[in-house]
Amino acid sequence: MPARPIARFPVHLGRGATAVAEPEFTGMEWYADYARRHAGDGAEGRLVSWSRFTGPWESWEMHPAGDEVVLCLAGQMTLHQEHADGSRDTVTLRPGEYAINPPGTWHTADIAGNEATALFITAGEGTEHRPR
């Protein structure tokens, strides 16, 4: 298999310790197709993706089926979390640092400076979004 840029071609980690190279990311509609492709993995499936941000996130999101790892690769980002029990946390991530969004935790982020990049390992089944 040829090398692929993670920013354009995410990876799915599935049952049986499988890793599947995904089609090119084309926007938010891509996620619905991804969910259909890997529905059989249920809550055990994980999406590994990379994103570059030039401003604050425009919405909140929540993953009910499992933990999400957020690993800052460059820049600085401040992750805001609203946990299922109502408590809140704010975590600032610098390159090489990570945070975990537990299941049911709503989260969003602000970006310090001009930009930041992060790697995500997400249990995406049942993901929800709400306006910020």
Secondary structure, 3 states (H helix, E strand, C coil): CCCCCCCCCCEEEEHHHEEEECCCCCCCHHHHHHHHHCHHHHHHCEEEEEEEECCCCCEEEECCCCCEEEEEEEEEEEEEEECCCCCEEEEEECCCCEEEECCCCEEEEEEEEEEEEEEEEECCCCCEEEEC
